[in-house]
Amino acid sequence: MVDTNYLIIGSGVAGLTFAIKIADRFPNKKVTIVTKSNADESNTKYAQGGIAIVTDETQDSYQKHIEDTLICGDGLCDSDVVKMVITEGPKRLNELIEWGAKFDTITKGNFDLGKEGGHSENRVVHHKDQTGYEIERAILEQVNQKANITVLDYHFALDLIAANKQCFGAYVLNQKTKEIITFLSDYTLLATGGIGHIYGHTTNPVIATGDGIAMAFRAKATIEDMEFIQFHPTALHEDSISSKFLISEAVRGFGAHLRTKNANRFMLDYDERAELASRDIVSQSIDLELKKSGDDCVYLDCTHLDLAAFVKHFPMIYDRCKKNGIDIARDWIPVIPAQHYLCGGIVVDKNGKTDIKNLFACGECSRTGLHGANRLASNSLLEALVYADKIYNYLAEVSFENKLEYSSISEWDLALKAIVKPEYLATFKSKFQLLMRQNAGIVRYDTDLLKAKEQLVQWQIELEIICKNYQITTELFELLNMITVGNLIVQQSIERKENRGGFVKYEYSNKI
């Protein structure tokens, strides 16, 4: 067994910023971060657009940002949470800058603010089209300077150690040695990111398999709003890979137009904001256009934009298009919607507390009430920064109790067992991802959801039996987690009766 004061599962902006603060506050306490890949591999790293923050109240206002968020959330946001997160944004941005993160400016002291769908003003602070990468770089440097922080990469958290609605730590698989380690902690923070590979076609990295949500569900934490899946409208259309390269929403904010292959600028038919409508509307509009036409993709037209300015603002996007043989000065970029963000998750209060004692959650795996039925672009990094700070401030003032109950905790059974064939798991995973895309995608139908539920229950039972009788591997447990989360998405989609934000469901008779 390994004892630690703070166990953080995940190494994105949410987990790392909490780690820095709590390590500074308690230099004699141990902070342990476990992450199943490299320390810098997280959804944070792939966030292109930036952080939505009101930085100049002469040009913008907190109230405008609040209203934009509430409109995008379609009546399901927690207004108190929205106000809290948005008004604390400038403080959290200043912390990042103090830690060494660099953001684009026009003149000294004035940020080059981008505009994205759903925003009424330019308020997105960014570092070119690689904002997440820059933030991750800066905060990892800070983490590496703290003597009381231990980062364990290639350590995959299997399950929380929980009983009687209290968390005591987690069982963690060392992916290199195959040892399963029992981590006992005073406090545990789930910061495990998103669920993208449940759908396969996603802008998320391959590590986004919903692990934290599945672990919390097995520990009997409350999970809500799983039906609200945000699909990014403009992922680069490529046949060869499942993780899709994101064409940032900021490109549309920069003036790009969406067109069908026949050059029709179709968004004008759906919303007066055209390409700058919120993501749910743009994604649903593209989905409808593709179903009507039978085409594989629509196109993003940047040919009328200033090329030099485009390259300056979006160097990574320009280079990726160029590698794919797309000259944005004369070629349209083929795009399709892809799973991008989960608006629901593990229910937490304003201090990031779950309803499991000593268990906290932060970032995309949590459901704070900020996003409601649909996330406003670039509000996610802001949410992670604010809630990491809230959890820190709460834990800086409380003392731990009930450590004596640790004595009853057992080690994971490490009996030697056969290994499941990788080909079996790969085939299983592909079938599951196809089911989720077809039955629980951008637009859903009652009959499809009921069929999916029946199949997922069977697969869940099958996977649980395999986990008991075969050696535990990352791939096996990831698949179990994915099916667990898929079940939650489908069940909560069935239960949701009205269409809101990113959730659209019809009776089968309305199917195109």
C-alpha positions as CSV (number, residue, x, y, z in Angstrom):
1,M,0.0,0.0,0.0
2,V,1.0,3.6,-0.7
3,D,-0.1,6.4,1.5
4,T,-0.6,10.0,0.2
5,N,-2.5,13.0,1.5
6,Y,-3.9,14.0,-1.9
7,L,-4.4,11.6,-4.8
8,I,-5.1,13.3,-8.1
9,I,-6.3,11.1,-11.0
10,G,-5.6,12.9,-14.3
11,S,-3.0,15.4,-15.5
12,G,-5.0,18.1,-17.3
13,V,-5.4,21.7,-16.3
14,A,-7.9,20.8,-13.6
15,G,-5.7,18.3,-11.7
16,L,-2.4,20.1,-12.2
17,T,-3.5,23.5,-11.0
18,F,-5.0,22.0,-7.9
19,A,-1.8,20.1,-7.3
20,I,0.3,23.2,-7.5
21,K,-1.8,25.2,-5.1
22,I,-2.3,22.4,-2.5
23,A,1.4,21.6,-2.6
24,D,2.4,25.2,-1.9
25,R,-0.2,25.5,0.9
26,F,1.0,22.2,2.6
27,P,4.7,21.7,1.8
28,N,5.0,18.8,4.3
29,K,2.1,16.9,2.8
30,K,2.3,14.4,-0.1
31,V,0.5,15.1,-3.4
32,T,0.4,12.2,-5.9
33,I,-0.8,12.5,-9.5
34,V,-1.5,9.3,-11.5
35,T,-2.0,9.5,-15.2
36,K,-2.4,6.7,-17.7
37,S,-0.3,8.2,-20.4
38,N,2.5,10.9,-20.4
39,A,1.9,13.6,-17.9
40,D,1.3,16.1,-20.7
41,E,-1.3,14.0,-22.5
42,S,-4.8,15.3,-21.7
43,N,-7.8,17.0,-23.3
44,T,-6.2,20.3,-22.1
45,K,-3.3,19.8,-24.5
46,Y,-5.7,19.7,-27.5
47,A,-7.8,22.8,-26.6
48,Q,-7.1,25.1,-29.6
49,G,-9.5,28.1,-29.1
50,G,-8.6,29.5,-25.7
51,I,-10.2,30.7,-22.5
52,A,-13.3,32.8,-22.5
53,I,-12.7,35.6,-20.0
54,V,-13.9,39.2,-19.7
55,T,-10.6,41.2,-19.7
56,D,-11.8,44.7,-20.7
57,E,-15.1,45.9,-19.1
58,T,-15.1,48.9,-21.4
59,Q,-15.6,46.6,-24.4
60,D,-17.3,43.7,-22.7
61,S,-19.0,42.9,-19.4
62,Y,-19.5,40.0,-17.0
63,Q,-23.3,40.3,-17.6
64,K,-22.9,39.7,-21.4
65,H,-20.7,36.7,-20.8
66,I,-23.2,35.4,-18.3
67,E,-26.1,35.9,-20.7
68,D,-24.2,34.2,-23.5
69,T,-23.6,31.2,-21.3
70,L,-27.2,31.0,-20.1
71,I,-28.5,31.2,-23.7
72,C,-26.2,28.5,-24.9
73,G,-27.2,26.3,-21.9
74,D,-30.8,26.5,-23.0
75,G,-32.4,27.1,-19.6
76,L,-30.5,24.3,-17.7
77,C,-27.5,26.2,-16.4
78,D,-27.1,26.9,-12.7
79,S,-27.2,30.7,-12.8
80,D,-25.3,31.1,-9.5
81,V,-22.5,28.8,-10.8
82,V,-22.4,30.7,-14.1
83,K,-21.9,34.0,-12.2
84,M,-19.3,32.6,-9.9
85,V,-17.2,31.0,-12.7
86,I,-17.3,34.0,-15.0
87,T,-16.5,36.7,-12.5
88,E,-13.5,34.8,-11.2
89,G,-12.0,34.4,-14.6
90,P,-9.6,37.3,-14.6
91,K,-8.0,36.1,-11.3
92,R,-7.4,32.6,-12.7
93,L,-6.0,34.1,-16.0
94,N,-3.5,36.2,-14.0
95,E,-2.3,33.1,-12.2
96,L,-1.6,31.3,-15.4
97,I,0.4,34.3,-16.6
98,E,2.3,34.4,-13.3
99,W,3.1,30.7,-13.8
100,G,4.6,31.5,-17.2
101,A,1.8,30.9,-19.7
102,K,1.9,33.3,-22.7
103,F,-1.1,34.6,-24.6
104,D,-1.3,36.6,-27.8
105,T,-1.5,40.4,-27.6
106,I,-2.1,43.2,-30.0
107,T,-0.2,45.8,-28.1
108,K,1.5,45.7,-24.7
109,G,-1.2,44.9,-22.1
110,N,-4.0,44.3,-24.6
111,F,-4.9,40.7,-25.5
112,D,-5.7,39.7,-29.1
113,L,-9.2,38.5,-28.3
114,G,-10.9,35.9,-30.5
115,K,-14.7,35.4,-31.0
116,E,-16.4,32.1,-31.2
117,G,-19.9,30.7,-31.7
118,G,-22.4,31.9,-29.2
119,H,-20.3,34.8,-27.9
120,S,-21.6,38.4,-28.3
121,E,-18.2,39.9,-27.9
122,N,-14.5,39.1,-28.6
123,R,-13.4,37.6,-25.3
124,V,-11.4,34.5,-26.0
125,V,-7.8,34.8,-24.7
126,H,-5.5,32.5,-26.7
127,H,-2.0,31.4,-27.7
128,K,-2.3,31.1,-31.5
129,D,-4.3,27.9,-32.1
130,Q,-2.4,26.0,-29.4
131,T,-3.8,27.5,-26.2
132,G,-4.2,24.2,-24.3
133,Y,-0.6,23.1,-25.2
134,E,0.8,26.4,-23.9
135,I,-1.2,26.2,-20.6
136,E,-0.1,22.5,-20.1
137,R,3.5,23.4,-20.7
138,A,3.5,26.3,-18.2
139,I,1.7,24.4,-15.4
140,L,3.8,21.2,-15.8
141,E,6.9,23.3,-15.3
142,Q,5.4,24.5,-12.0
143,V,4.5,20.9,-11.0
144,N,8.0,19.7,-11.7
145,Q,9.4,22.3,-9.3
146,K,7.4,21.1,-6.3
147,A,9.3,18.6,-4.1
148,N,6.2,17.2,-2.5
149,I,4.4,16.4,-5.8
150,T,5.0,13.0,-7.3
151,V,3.8,12.4,-10.9
152,L,3.3,8.7,-11.9
153,D,2.8,8.4,-15.6
154,Y,1.6,5.1,-17.2
155,H,-0.4,4.5,-14.0
156,F,-4.1,3.6,-14.8
157,A,-6.6,4.1,-12.0
158,L,-8.9,1.0,-12.0
159,D,-11.4,1.7,-9.2
160,L,-12.0,4.0,-6.3
161,I,-11.7,2.4,-2.8
162,A,-15.0,3.4,-1.4
163,A,-17.5,2.1,1.2
164,N,-20.5,3.6,2.9
165,K,-20.4,6.7,0.7
166,Q,-16.8,7.5,1.6
167,C,-13.7,7.4,-0.5
168,F,-10.3,6.1,0.8
169,G,-8.2,6.2,-2.4
170,A,-7.9,4.1,-5.5
171,Y,-6.5,0.9,-6.9
172,V,-4.0,1.8,-9.7
173,L,-2.4,-0.4,-12.3
174,N,1.3,0.2,-13.0
175,Q,1.1,-0.3,-16.8
176,K,4.8,-1.1,-17.1
177,T,5.2,-3.6,-14.2
178,K,1.5,-4.9,-14.3
179,E,1.4,-4.4,-10.5
180,I,-1.9,-3.2,-9.0
181,I,-1.1,-0.7,-6.3
182,T,-3.4,0.3,-3.4
183,F,-3.2,4.1,-3.0
184,L,-4.7,5.3,0.3
185,S,-5.4,9.0,0.4
186,D,-7.0,11.6,2.7
187,Y,-8.6,13.2,-0.3
188,T,-9.1,12.0,-3.9
189,L,-9.7,14.2,-6.9
190,L,-11.0,12.9,-10.2
191,A,-9.8,15.0,-13.0
192,T,-9.9,12.4,-15.7
193,G,-11.3,14.4,-18.7
194,G,-13.8,13.4,-21.3
195,I,-15.4,10.4,-23.0
196,G,-14.7,11.0,-26.7
197,H,-13.6,7.5,-27.6
198,I,-16.9,6.1,-26.6
199,Y,-17.9,7.5,-30.1
200,G,-14.6,6.8,-31.9
201,H,-15.0,9.8,-34.1
202,T,-13.9,12.5,-31.7
203,T,-11.6,15.5,-31.3
204,N,-10.4,14.0,-28.0
205,P,-7.1,12.0,-27.6
206,V,-7.3,8.2,-27.2
207,I,-7.1,8.4,-23.4
208,A,-10.6,10.0,-23.2
209,T,-12.6,6.9,-22.3
210,G,-14.7,8.2,-19.4
211,D,-12.7,6.4,-16.7
212,G,-13.4,8.8,-13.8
213,I,-17.2,8.9,-14.4
214,A,-17.3,5.1,-14.6
215,M,-15.3,4.8,-11.3
216,A,-17.5,7.3,-9.6
217,F,-20.6,5.5,-10.8
218,R,-19.4,2.2,-9.4
219,A,-18.7,4.0,-6.1
220,K,-22.4,5.2,-6.2
221,A,-21.7,8.8,-6.8
222,T,-24.5,10.8,-8.5
223,I,-24.1,11.1,-12.3
224,E,-26.3,13.5,-14.3
225,D,-26.9,15.2,-17.7
226,M,-24.9,12.5,-19.6
227,E,-27.3,12.9,-22.5
228,F,-25.8,16.3,-23.3
229,I,-23.0,15.5,-25.6
230,Q,-21.4,18.3,-27.5
231,F,-20.3,17.6,-31.1
232,H,-17.9,20.0,-32.6
233,P,-19.2,21.1,-36.0
234,T,-15.8,21.3,-37.8
235,A,-13.5,18.4,-37.4
236,L,-11.2,17.7,-40.4
237,H,-12.7,15.0,-42.5
238,E,-10.2,12.1,-42.8
239,D,-11.1,8.5,-43.4
240,S,-8.0,7.0,-41.9
241,I,-8.1,7.9,-38.2
242,S,-10.7,8.0,-35.4
243,S,-9.3,10.9,-33.4
244,K,-10.2,13.8,-35.6
245,F,-8.1,17.0,-36.0
246,L,-10.1,20.0,-34.8
247,I,-10.6,23.0,-37.0
248,S,-11.1,25.5,-34.3
249,E,-14.3,27.4,-33.9
250,A,-12.2,30.5,-33.9
251,V,-11.7,30.0,-37.7
252,R,-15.4,30.7,-38.2
253,G,-15.0,33.6,-35.8
254,F,-12.3,34.8,-38.1
255,G,-14.8,34.8,-41.0
256,A,-14.8,31.4,-42.6
257,H,-18.0,30.2,-44.2
258,L,-19.6,26.7,-44.2
259,R,-20.7,25.4,-47.6
260,T,-22.1,22.3,-49.2
261,K,-20.2,20.8,-52.1
262,N,-22.6,22.8,-54.3
263,A,-21.3,26.0,-52.7
264,N,-24.5,26.7,-50.8
265,R,-23.8,28.7,-47.6
266,F,-26.4,26.7,-45.8
267,M,-26.1,28.1,-42.2
268,L,-27.9,31.2,-43.4
269,D,-31.0,29.0,-43.8
270,Y,-30.9,27.8,-40.1
271,D,-29.9,30.7,-37.9
272,E,-29.5,34.5,-38.3
273,R,-26.0,34.1,-36.7
274,A,-25.0,31.8,-39.5
275,E,-21.6,30.2,-38.8
276,L,-21.4,31.9,-35.4
277,A,-24.5,30.1,-34.0
278,S,-23.8,27.9,-31.0
279,R,-22.2,24.5,-31.6
280,D,-25.4,22.5,-31.1
281,I,-27.2,24.4,-33.8
282,V,-24.3,24.3,-36.3
283,S,-23.7,20.5,-35.7
284,Q,-27.4,19.7,-36.0
285,S,-27.6,21.8,-39.2
286,I,-24.6,20.0,-40.7
287,D,-26.0,16.6,-39.7
288,L,-29.3,17.5,-41.4
289,E,-27.6,18.7,-44.6
290,L,-25.5,15.5,-44.8
291,K,-28.6,13.3,-44.3
292,K,-30.5,15.2,-47.1
293,S,-27.6,15.1,-49.6
294,G,-25.9,11.8,-48.7
295,D,-22.5,13.5,-48.8
296,D,-19.7,12.5,-46.5
297,C,-18.8,16.0,-45.4
298,V,-19.4,19.8,-45.8
299,Y,-16.7,22.4,-46.3
300,L,-15.2,25.3,-44.6
301,D,-14.4,28.1,-47.0
302,C,-11.4,30.3,-46.0
303,T,-10.5,31.4,-49.5
304,H,-11.7,34.9,-49.0
305,L,-9.7,35.5,-45.9
306,D,-6.3,37.2,-45.5
307,L,-3.8,34.4,-45.9
308,A,-1.0,36.0,-43.9
309,A,-3.3,36.8,-41.1
310,F,-4.8,33.3,-41.1
311,V,-1.3,31.7,-40.9
312,K,-0.4,34.0,-38.0
313,H,-3.5,33.1,-36.1
314,F,-3.8,29.4,-37.0
315,P,-0.3,28.0,-37.8
316,M,-1.1,24.5,-36.6
317,I,-4.3,24.3,-38.6
318,Y,-2.7,25.7,-41.7
319,D,0.2,23.2,-41.5
320,R,-2.2,20.3,-41.0
321,C,-4.3,21.3,-44.0
322,K,-1.1,21.7,-46.1
323,K,0.0,18.2,-45.1
324,N,-3.3,16.9,-46.3
325,G,-2.9,18.6,-49.7
326,I,-5.4,21.4,-48.8
327,D,-4.3,24.9,-49.9
328,I,-6.6,27.1,-47.9
329,A,-6.0,30.0,-50.2
330,R,-7.9,28.1,-53.0
331,D,-9.3,24.9,-51.5
332,W,-12.2,24.4,-49.1
333,I,-11.5,22.4,-45.9
334,P,-13.7,19.2,-45.7
335,V,-15.3,19.0,-42.2
336,I,-17.7,16.9,-40.3
337,P,-19.1,17.1,-36.7
338,A,-17.2,14.9,-34.2
339,Q,-17.8,14.3,-30.5
340,H,-16.0,17.0,-28.6
341,Y,-17.2,17.6,-25.1
342,L,-19.4,16.1,-22.3
343,C,-21.6,18.7,-20.6
344,G,-22.7,16.3,-17.8
345,G,-20.8,14.0,-15.5
346,I,-20.1,13.6,-11.8
347,V,-22.4,15.9,-9.8
348,V,-20.4,18.4,-7.7
349,D,-21.3,21.4,-5.5
350,K,-19.6,24.8,-5.7
351,N,-16.6,23.4,-3.9
352,G,-16.2,20.5,-6.3
353,K,-17.4,18.0,-3.7
354,T,-19.2,14.9,-4.9
355,D,-21.8,13.1,-2.7
356,I,-19.1,10.6,-1.7
357,K,-17.2,11.9,1.3
358,N,-13.5,13.0,0.6
359,L,-14.1,12.6,-3.2
360,F,-13.9,15.6,-5.4
361,A,-14.2,16.0,-9.2
362,C,-13.1,18.8,-11.5
363,G,-12.9,19.5,-15.2
364,E,-14.8,17.7,-18.0
365,C,-15.6,14.6,-15.9
366,S,-17.6,16.8,-13.5
367,R,-21.1,18.3,-13.8
368,T,-21.0,21.7,-12.1
369,G,-24.1,23.3,-13.6
370,L,-22.1,25.8,-15.7
371,H,-22.9,24.3,-19.1
372,G,-26.5,23.2,-18.9
373,A,-27.6,21.6,-22.1
374,N,-24.7,22.9,-24.2
375,R,-21.3,24.3,-23.4
376,L,-20.5,27.8,-24.6
377,A,-17.2,27.7,-26.6
378,S,-14.0,28.2,-24.5
379,N,-15.8,28.0,-21.2
380,S,-14.3,24.7,-20.3
381,L,-10.7,25.7,-19.5
382,L,-12.2,28.5,-17.4
383,E,-14.4,26.1,-15.5
384,A,-11.5,23.8,-14.8
385,L,-9.3,26.7,-13.4
386,V,-12.1,28.1,-11.2
387,Y,-13.1,24.8,-9.8
388,A,-9.6,23.6,-9.1
389,D,-9.2,26.8,-7.1
390,K,-12.5,26.3,-5.3
391,I,-11.5,22.7,-4.3
392,Y,-8.1,24.1,-3.1
393,N,-9.7,26.8,-1.0
394,Y,-12.1,24.3,0.6
395,L,-9.4,21.8,1.4
396,A,-7.0,24.4,2.7
397,E,-9.4,25.0,5.6
398,V,-10.5,21.5,6.6
399,S,-8.9,18.7,8.5
400,F,-9.1,15.0,7.6
401,E,-11.0,12.6,9.8
402,N,-11.6,8.8,10.0
403,K,-8.2,7.7,8.9
404,L,-8.5,4.6,11.2
405,E,-11.0,3.1,8.8
406,Y,-8.0,2.4,6.4
407,S,-7.2,-0.7,8.4
408,S,-10.1,-2.6,6.8
409,I,-9.0,-2.0,3.2
410,S,-7.7,-5.0,1.3
411,E,-5.3,-5.3,-1.6
412,W,-6.5,-6.1,-5.2
413,D,-6.6,-9.9,-5.9
414,L,-3.5,-10.5,-8.1
415,A,-4.0,-14.2,-8.8
416,L,-2.4,-15.1,-12.2
417,K,-5.0,-15.3,-14.9
418,A,-5.0,-15.6,-18.7
419,I,-4.9,-12.4,-20.8
420,V,-7.8,-11.5,-23.1
421,K,-6.7,-11.5,-26.7
422,P,-6.2,-7.9,-28.0
423,E,-8.0,-8.7,-31.2
424,Y,-11.1,-9.7,-29.3
425,L,-11.1,-6.4,-27.3
426,A,-10.4,-4.3,-30.5
427,T,-13.4,-5.9,-32.3
428,F,-15.6,-5.4,-29.2
429,K,-14.6,-1.8,-29.0
430,S,-15.3,-1.1,-32.7
431,K,-18.8,-2.6,-32.4
432,F,-19.5,-0.6,-29.3
433,Q,-18.3,2.7,-30.9
434,L,-20.4,2.1,-34.0
435,L,-23.5,1.4,-31.9
436,M,-23.0,4.7,-30.0
437,R,-22.5,6.7,-33.2
438,Q,-25.5,5.2,-34.9
439,N,-27.9,5.1,-31.9
440,A,-26.8,7.9,-29.6
441,G,-25.2,10.6,-31.9
442,I,-26.1,14.2,-32.8
443,V,-29.8,13.3,-33.4
444,R,-31.3,10.4,-31.5
445,Y,-34.5,8.3,-31.9
446,D,-36.4,6.5,-29.1
447,T,-36.4,3.2,-30.9
448,D,-32.6,3.3,-31.5
449,L,-31.9,4.2,-27.9
450,L,-34.0,1.3,-26.6
451,K,-32.2,-1.1,-28.9
452,A,-28.8,0.3,-27.8
453,K,-29.8,-0.1,-24.1
454,E,-30.6,-3.8,-24.6
455,Q,-27.3,-4.4,-26.3
456,L,-25.3,-2.4,-23.8
457,V,-26.7,-4.3,-20.8
458,Q,-25.6,-7.6,-22.4
459,W,-22.2,-6.3,-23.2
460,Q,-21.8,-4.9,-19.6
461,I,-22.5,-8.3,-18.1
462,E,-20.1,-10.0,-20.6
463,L,-17.3,-7.5,-19.7
464,E,-17.8,-7.8,-16.0
465,I,-17.5,-11.6,-16.2
466,I,-14.3,-11.3,-18.3
467,C,-12.8,-8.8,-15.7
468,K,-13.3,-11.4,-13.0
469,N,-11.8,-14.3,-14.9
470,Y,-9.0,-12.7,-16.9
471,Q,-5.9,-10.6,-16.1
472,I,-6.7,-6.9,-15.7
473,T,-5.2,-4.8,-18.4
474,T,-5.7,-1.1,-19.3
475,E,-7.5,-2.0,-22.6
476,L,-9.9,-4.4,-20.8
477,F,-10.8,-1.9,-18.1
478,E,-11.1,1.0,-20.5
479,L,-13.6,-0.9,-22.5
480,L,-15.6,-1.7,-19.3
481,N,-15.6,2.0,-18.4
482,M,-16.7,3.0,-21.9
483,I,-19.6,0.6,-21.9
484,T,-20.6,1.8,-18.4
485,V,-20.6,5.4,-19.5
486,G,-22.4,4.4,-22.8
487,N,-25.1,2.9,-20.7
488,L,-25.4,6.2,-18.7
489,I,-25.7,8.2,-21.9
490,V,-28.3,6.0,-23.4
491,Q,-30.4,5.6,-20.2
492,Q,-30.4,9.3,-19.5
493,S,-31.2,10.0,-23.2
494,I,-34.2,7.8,-22.9
495,E,-35.3,9.5,-19.7
496,R,-34.9,13.1,-21.1
497,K,-38.3,14.0,-22.5
498,E,-37.7,17.5,-24.0
499,N,-35.1,18.6,-26.5
500,R,-32.7,21.1,-25.1
501,G,-29.4,22.5,-26.3
502,G,-27.2,19.8,-27.7
503,F,-29.8,17.1,-27.1
504,V,-32.2,16.3,-29.9
505,K,-34.4,13.2,-29.8
506,Y,-37.4,12.2,-32.0
507,E,-39.8,9.4,-32.3
508,Y,-38.7,6.9,-35.0
509,S,-41.5,8.1,-37.4
510,N,-39.6,11.4,-37.8
511,K,-36.4,9.7,-39.0
512,I,-35.1,11.0,-42.4
